[in-house]
């Protein structure tokens, strides 16, 4: 599989890493940690040196129960950081984690190359047109509800069948609007119980029927630390274990807080795959 990014080929024949940079004060793991330019640049440099292929910048916390912020506040958080990173590390691919078409367009104008939409277009239908206009790859995530209510007793008839059906419909809608490069993300933790999350992970291969690259974002999430009876800061070993399973089951991109460890997982997985 390949994507067209900035007119170049982004080859997904081997798994890639998306490093997470949250510039929010209230993210579940690293909220408020990267609060000034020096810390932000140091973290981005570390992720690049550790092997990140993409840096994902988010200014809107999507943790369960998160409150909505204004478009103006999201712009204030995100756009200057995209400008800064693009100016300092102009070869790194930047994705913007937003569901708002206005933020997506401003981000693409300032150096971002990918739109990462947690709502899959549900919260702003205009985002498909922005992806088409800028020929920007579009990450389509599945979410049941919105962050403020998504964990209020989520239910499905058949979790994987329901998500694949939803993706099929949305992919059709996006492609009719001209979106070319779509990446799917089943949305671990977004309107799913712990059991739902593991049912998705265990059956991730089912999603290859959609013939789209698969992104998996399970880094330090509650599906790990709640089962281990710990907290996000102590969930790295669990993250590494589940990322290994995700790769075996067909993941093309790992979205992580800890790039070095993810790079090691990919290296070992790739060696195993090539030498079996």
C-alpha positions as CSV (number, residue, x, y, z in Angstrom):
1,X,0.0,0.0,0.0
2,X,1.1,3.5,-0.8
3,X,-0.1,7.0,0.0
4,X,0.4,10.2,-1.9
5,X,1.8,12.8,0.6
6,X,2.9,16.2,-0.7
7,X,3.3,14.8,-4.1
8,X,5.6,12.0,-2.9
9,X,5.1,8.3,-2.3
10,X,4.6,7.1,1.3
11,X,5.3,3.4,1.3
12,X,3.3,1.3,3.8
13,X,4.8,-2.0,2.7
14,X,6.5,-1.9,6.1
15,X,4.7,-0.5,9.3
16,X,5.1,3.1,10.1
17,X,5.0,5.1,13.4
18,X,2.9,8.2,14.2
19,X,4.3,10.0,17.3
20,X,1.7,11.8,19.4
21,X,2.2,15.4,20.4
22,X,-0.7,16.7,22.5
23,X,-0.7,20.5,23.1
24,X,-3.7,20.3,25.4
25,X,-3.8,20.9,29.1
26,X,-6.1,18.0,29.7
27,X,-5.1,14.9,27.7
28,X,-5.3,11.6,29.5
29,X,-1.6,10.9,29.6
30,X,0.6,13.9,28.7
31,X,-1.8,16.9,29.2
32,X,0.1,20.1,29.9
33,X,3.5,18.5,29.6
34,X,4.5,20.2,26.4
35,X,3.6,23.8,27.4
36,X,6.3,25.9,25.7
37,X,8.2,26.0,22.5
38,X,11.5,24.6,23.9
39,X,9.7,21.5,25.4
40,X,7.8,21.0,22.2
41,X,10.8,21.1,19.9
42,X,12.8,18.8,22.2
43,X,10.0,16.2,22.2
44,X,9.6,16.4,18.4
45,X,13.3,16.1,17.9
46,X,13.4,13.1,20.2
47,X,10.5,11.4,18.4
48,X,12.2,12.0,15.0
49,X,15.5,10.6,16.2
50,X,13.7,7.6,17.7
51,X,12.1,6.8,14.3
52,X,8.8,8.6,14.0
53,X,7.5,8.8,10.4
54,X,4.7,11.2,11.2
55,X,4.1,13.7,14.1
56,X,0.4,14.0,15.0
57,X,-0.5,17.3,16.6
58,X,-3.7,17.7,18.6
59,X,-5.1,20.6,20.5
60,X,-8.5,19.2,21.4
61,X,-8.6,16.6,24.1
62,X,-10.7,13.6,23.1
63,X,-10.5,11.6,26.3
64,X,-13.8,10.2,27.7
65,X,-15.8,13.1,29.2
66,X,-13.6,15.8,27.7
67,X,-15.3,19.2,27.3
68,X,-15.7,21.0,24.0
69,X,-13.4,23.9,23.3
70,X,-14.0,26.8,20.9
71,X,-12.7,26.8,17.4
72,X,-10.6,29.9,18.3
73,X,-9.0,28.1,21.3
74,X,-8.2,25.0,19.2
75,X,-6.6,27.3,16.5
76,X,-4.6,29.1,19.1
77,X,-3.2,25.9,20.4
78,X,-2.5,24.1,17.2
79,X,-1.6,26.5,14.3
80,X,1.5,28.1,15.9
81,X,2.9,24.7,16.8
82,X,2.4,23.4,13.3
83,X,4.2,26.5,12.0
84,X,7.0,26.0,14.5
85,X,7.6,22.3,13.7
86,X,7.3,22.8,10.0
87,X,9.9,25.6,10.2
88,X,12.3,23.6,12.4
89,X,11.9,20.1,11.0
90,X,10.7,20.8,7.5
91,X,11.1,17.2,6.3
92,X,8.9,15.5,8.9
93,X,5.3,14.7,7.9
94,X,2.8,16.4,10.2
95,X,-0.8,15.3,10.8
96,X,-3.4,17.4,12.5
97,X,-5.8,15.7,14.9
98,X,-9.0,17.6,14.4
99,X,-12.6,17.1,13.3
100,X,-13.1,20.7,12.3
101,X,-12.7,21.6,8.6
102,X,-11.5,25.1,9.4
103,X,-8.7,23.9,11.6
104,X,-7.8,21.2,9.1
105,X,-7.5,23.8,6.3
106,X,-5.5,26.3,8.3
107,X,-3.2,23.4,9.4
108,X,-2.6,22.2,5.8
109,X,-1.8,25.8,4.8
110,X,0.8,26.0,7.5
111,X,2.6,22.7,6.8
112,X,0.5,19.8,7.9
113,X,0.0,17.0,5.3
114,X,-2.6,14.7,6.9
115,X,-6.0,15.1,8.5
116,X,-6.7,12.8,11.5
117,X,-10.4,13.0,12.2
118,X,-11.7,11.2,15.3
119,X,-15.3,11.6,14.0
120,X,-14.8,10.2,10.6
121,X,-16.7,13.2,9.2
122,X,-19.7,12.9,11.5
123,X,-19.0,16.2,13.2
124,X,-18.1,18.3,10.2
125,X,-19.0,17.0,6.7
126,X,-16.9,19.8,5.1
127,X,-13.8,18.1,6.1
128,X,-14.0,15.7,3.2
129,X,-13.9,18.6,0.8
130,X,-10.8,20.0,2.6
131,X,-9.0,16.6,2.2
132,X,-9.9,16.6,-1.5
133,X,-8.9,20.3,-2.1
134,X,-5.4,19.8,-0.6
135,X,-5.0,16.2,-1.8
136,X,-4.3,15.4,1.9
137,X,-4.6,11.8,3.2
138,X,-7.5,11.4,5.6
139,X,-7.5,9.3,8.7
140,X,-11.1,8.1,9.3
141,X,-11.6,7.0,12.9
142,X,-14.7,5.3,14.2
143,X,-16.3,6.8,17.3
144,X,-19.6,5.9,18.9
145,X,-21.0,9.2,20.2
146,X,-18.8,12.2,21.1
147,X,-16.0,12.4,23.7
148,X,-18.4,13.9,26.4
149,X,-20.8,10.9,26.2
150,X,-19.1,8.1,24.2
151,X,-18.4,5.9,27.2
152,X,-21.9,6.0,28.6
153,X,-22.9,2.4,28.1
154,X,-21.7,1.8,24.5
155,X,-23.6,-1.0,22.8
156,X,-23.3,-2.9,19.5
157,X,-25.0,-5.9,17.9
158,X,-21.7,-7.2,16.6
159,X,-18.8,-4.8,17.2
160,X,-16.6,-5.6,14.2
161,X,-19.5,-6.0,11.8
162,X,-21.0,-2.7,12.9
163,X,-17.8,-0.8,12.6
164,X,-16.9,-2.2,9.2
165,X,-20.5,-1.4,8.0
166,X,-20.0,2.2,9.2
167,X,-16.6,2.5,7.5
168,X,-18.0,1.1,4.2
169,X,-20.7,3.8,4.2
170,X,-18.3,6.6,5.2
171,X,-15.6,5.6,2.7
172,X,-18.1,5.7,-0.1
173,X,-19.3,9.2,1.0
174,X,-15.7,10.4,1.3
175,X,-14.6,9.0,-2.1
176,X,-17.6,10.5,-3.8
177,X,-16.3,13.9,-2.4
178,X,-13.0,13.2,-4.0
179,X,-11.0,12.0,-1.0
180,X,-8.3,9.7,-2.4
181,X,-6.0,8.4,0.4
182,X,-8.1,7.1,3.3
183,X,-6.6,5.4,6.4
184,X,-9.0,3.7,8.8
185,X,-8.7,3.7,12.6
186,X,-11.2,1.5,14.5
187,X,-11.1,3.9,17.4
188,X,-9.9,2.0,20.4
189,X,-11.5,3.5,23.5
190,X,-13.9,5.7,21.6
191,X,-17.3,4.5,22.5
192,X,-16.2,1.0,23.4
193,X,-16.0,-1.1,26.5
194,X,-12.7,-2.9,27.4
195,X,-14.2,-6.1,26.0
196,X,-15.1,-4.3,22.7
197,X,-11.5,-3.1,22.3
198,X,-10.1,-6.6,22.6
199,X,-12.7,-8.0,20.2
200,X,-11.5,-5.4,17.7
201,X,-7.8,-6.1,18.3
202,X,-8.3,-9.9,18.1
203,X,-10.2,-9.5,14.8
204,X,-8.3,-6.7,13.2
205,X,-7.6,-8.8,10.1
206,X,-11.3,-8.5,9.3
207,X,-10.8,-4.8,8.5
208,X,-8.5,-5.6,5.6
209,X,-11.7,-6.3,3.6
210,X,-11.9,-2.5,3.3
211,X,-8.6,-2.4,1.4
212,X,-7.4,0.6,3.3
213,X,-4.3,1.1,5.5
214,X,-5.1,0.4,9.2
215,X,-4.0,2.7,12.0
216,X,-4.0,1.5,15.5
217,X,-3.9,3.8,18.5
218,X,-3.8,1.9,21.8
219,X,-0.9,3.7,23.4
220,X,-1.3,3.8,27.2
221,X,-5.1,3.6,27.0
222,X,-7.5,2.4,29.7
223,X,-7.9,-1.0,27.9
224,X,-4.4,-1.6,29.1
225,X,-4.0,0.1,32.4
226,X,-7.4,-0.7,33.9
227,X,-6.8,-4.4,33.2
228,X,-3.4,-4.2,34.8
229,X,-4.8,-2.1,37.7
230,X,-2.3,0.7,37.2
231,X,-2.3,4.1,35.4
232,X,-1.2,5.5,32.0
233,X,2.3,6.3,33.2
234,X,2.9,2.6,33.9
235,X,1.3,1.2,30.8
236,X,4.2,1.1,28.4
237,X,4.8,-2.7,28.7
238,X,1.2,-3.4,28.0
239,X,1.2,-1.0,25.1
240,X,4.2,-2.7,23.6
241,X,2.6,-6.1,23.9
242,X,-0.6,-5.0,22.3
243,X,1.2,-3.2,19.5
244,X,2.9,-6.4,18.7
245,X,-0.5,-8.2,18.4
246,X,-1.8,-5.3,16.2
247,X,1.1,-5.7,13.8
248,X,0.6,-9.4,13.5
249,X,-3.1,-8.8,12.9
250,X,-2.5,-6.3,10.1
251,X,-1.8,-2.8,11.4
252,X,0.1,-0.5,9.1
253,X,0.6,2.5,11.3
254,X,1.1,2.6,15.1
255,X,0.0,5.8,16.8
256,X,2.1,6.0,20.0
257,X,3.5,8.2,22.7
258,X,6.7,6.1,23.0
259,X,8.4,6.0,19.6
260,X,11.6,4.2,20.5
261,X,9.7,1.2,21.9
262,X,7.4,1.1,18.9
263,X,10.3,1.2,16.5
264,X,11.8,-1.8,18.3
265,X,8.6,-3.7,18.1
266,X,8.4,-3.1,14.3
267,X,12.0,-4.1,13.8
268,X,11.5,-7.4,15.6
269,X,8.2,-8.0,13.9
270,X,9.6,-7.3,10.5
271,X,12.5,-9.6,11.0
272,X,10.2,-12.4,12.1
273,X,7.9,-11.8,9.1
274,X,10.8,-11.8,6.6
275,X,12.5,-14.9,8.0
276,X,9.5,-17.3,8.5
